[in-house]
């Protein structure tokens, strides 16, 4: 199915099986995305990293991610929306996905759906298809409700993946809050202590909490978010390494270069040149 709703307030909700052919959607840098492979495989590039997605896999992407379908050897569905249509930050109490399904790191959420889980999402899509044909003043809100249902369902599947029970919900909310804070402050706050202060917890408590869910350490998450942004700026802008160092809040180019070399084992110049040759 292919459907798009543009609201008077510039909200965008789209569902399509031909995202790779829709130039306007590809050019819209405000979209949150669900990419759901329904049969076969598709090869995609996310932040210049090529990966293959298989049948029944679904990934979530933020507007920060650079995404392109490289090869299609199956069928897939793309469900996209912007914050003007549904703001996941403003409605976090409703869907609890901010900092979980959606965050700025290149370590994206990938779910392998069971047959039953696929059926649950297909049920929502079928209702969506019916509602998209009803032209009345209630349509926009009904489609917003169905989008919210789709997000909540995927959030539940992701919780199952990480074994987040009802008893663990409050503690896992701390993990989500940390990811959101890192997305908002990684340029000026680079120490775990700074985020621990914002969350009114000790650094050790945060480290133990992340370890209990099998997640990278808080410091690693901060560093990976910095690295992700550095690579995006290196690959998708013409800014100099010095300009990028300033943007990311490093003291000087030397400090940025040391950080980058430590994280990747190659220099900034070597990375930029290699990636441009491989394009």
N, C-alpha and C positions, 0 to 999 in steps of 0.2 A: 504494500500500500504506500501511497505517497500523498501526504496531506500537510498543509501549512496554515497556521493561523497567525496573523499579525494584528495585534490589538491597537486601539487608538492611542494607547500609551507606549507604543513601540515594543510591546511584549511579543516574543517569538516562540512559538511551539511548533515543532515539525517532527514528522515521522516519515522515514523514507527507506526504501531498499536500494536506492541508487545515489547514495551520498557522493560517491566518487564521480558522478556525472553532473552533480548540482554545483556549479561554480559559485553561485551566490551564497549558498550555505558554507562552502569551504572558505570563502572570503570573510565571513562573519566571525570576528574574533571575540564575540561576547558569549559564546554558546557553551553550556555544559552538555556533555554527550554520554549516552549509553550506546556502546557498539556491541551488538549481539549477533553472533554467528549461528545461523540456524541450520546450515548444512555445508559440508565441505570445509574449505579453509579460505581465509583471506590473509594476504601479507600486507602489513601496515608499517608505517614509519611514525614513531612517536618521539619527538625531540631528537630527531636524526638517528634514532636507533631502530633498525628493522627487526620486526618480530612477526611470527606467524600465529594467527588465532584459529582455533579449531572449532568444530561443531559443538554447540552448547556452551561455549565460553562467552562471557560478557565482561567488558571492561568499562570503567568510568573515567572520564577525562574532564578537566576544568578548562576554562578559556585560556589558561596559561600554556597549555600543552599544544605543541605544533603537531598536527595530525594529518596523515595522508594515506590513502589506500593505494598500495603499489600494485597489487595483483589480486584478482578476484577469481577464485576457483570454487565458488560455492555461493550461497545466498546469505545475506545478513540484513539486519534491521538496525537503523540508527534512529534513536529517540533523542532529540535535542531541544533545549529551551534556554532562555536567558533570564537574568535576574528581574527584568521588567515583567516577565510573565509569572515567574515564581522564584522568590528570593529564599534560597536555602539557609542563608544566614539569619534573615529576619524571622523565618519560620522553623528554626532549629528545634524548638520544643515540639514541633509536629512530626518531623521526619528524622531527626538525630543523625544526619548523614554528613554534616559539615565537619571536616577534619577526619573523616573516616572513608566514606565513598569518594569524597572530593577533597583533595589538597594539592598543593603546588609541586610536590616532589615528583621525580620521574618514576618513583616506585609506585606505580598505579595499582588500584584494586583490580584483580582479575578473579572471576568466579567461574567455576566449572559446575554448570547446572545439572541436577539430576533430571530424569524424565518428569517427575512430579513437579519440580520447580519450574521447568520449562512450560509445563501445562498451566501453572499459575500465572505466569507472565503472558502466555498466549490468551488466556481468558480476559486479561485486562486489555490487551490489544484488540480483541474481538469487540469488546464493548466500546472501546475508543473508536473503532471503525464505524459502528452504528451511530454513535453520537456525533461523529464528524459530518454526517449527512443531515443532521437536524439543524435547520437554520432558524434559530429563535434567540431571544435575548438571554436565555439561560445557558446557551451553548458554551460560552467562554468559561463560566464557572464550573460547569460539568467536566470540561476537559482538564481544567486545573485540578479538580478532585481526582480524576483518573491518573494524571501525572503524579500527584502526591501518593496515590496508591501504588503506582509502579515504583517510586523511590522507596517507600516504606517496605515493600516486598523485597526489593534488592538489599535494603539495609538488614532485614531479618536473615536473608541468606548469608550475608557477610558476617553477621553475628554468629551464625551456626559454624561458619568456617573457623572462627577464632574462639569457639566454645564460650561465648559470652552469655551466661545464664542471667536470669532475672536478678539473682543475688549479686552479680558482678557488674550490673549496668552502671551503678554510680561510680565505681572505680574506673571503668572503661571511659566514662565521660571525661575523666581527668586526662586520659590519653588523647581523646579528641580535642580537648581544649588546648593541650600542648601543641598539637599539629597546627591548629588555627593560630595560636600565638606566634609560632615560628614563621608561618606564612606572612603574618603581619609585621613582624619585628626582626627578621633574620639579618637585615642590613645593618641594624644598629646594636642588636643584642646577640652576642656570639658565645655566651657562657651559660651553662646549665643553671648556675646559681641565679641568674637574672630571671629566668623563666620560673624557677622554683619559688622565687619571691612573689611573682605575679600570681602563682597558684597557691601560695601560702602552704607550701610543702618543702621538705628538705630535698636536696639533690639526690641523696641516697634513696629516699622514698620513691622518687620518680624512676630512678634506675632500676630498682627492684620491681616496680610496677610494670615497666616495659618488658623486663626480662620474663615476667610471669606470663605474658602473652606471646612470647617468642619474637618480639619486635626488636629492631636495632636499639642501641642505647640512645638516650636523649641527646648526648653530644654528637653521636653519629648522625642523627636526624637533622640537627642544626647544620652540620658540615655538608651533608648531602643536599640540603635545600640550597645552601650557598653555591655548591658546585653545579647544581641543576641550573640555577639562574645564570651563573657564569658561562656555562656552555650555550645557553640560549642567546645571551648577548654576543658571545663570540661568533656564533654561527648565523644568527638572523639579523645582526646589525653591522654597521660599518664602524662602530666605535672602537677606539684604540684600547689596548690593554690597560693603559693608565686611566682612561675615562671609566672603564668598567670597574677598576679597582676603587675609584672614587664613589661610583654608584653603589657598590656593595659594601662600602663602609670600611675598607682596609686603610691602614695608616698610610701606606704608599704602595707603589708598584712592586717593590721587592717583597713586601709581606704577602701580597696577592700571589705573586709568582711562587713563593715558598709553599703557600697553602695548596695551590693548584698542583704543583709537582708532587707534594706529599700525598694528595688524594688520588692522582691518576698515574703517577710515575712517568709523566712526560711534560715537557714545557708547554706553555701557552701557545707559543709560536708553532711548535711542531704539531700540536693538536689542530690548530686552525688551518694550517697548510695541508695536513693529511685529510681532513674532512672535506676541504674544498676540492682536492684532487679526486676524492671518491664520489663526489656528487655526479 
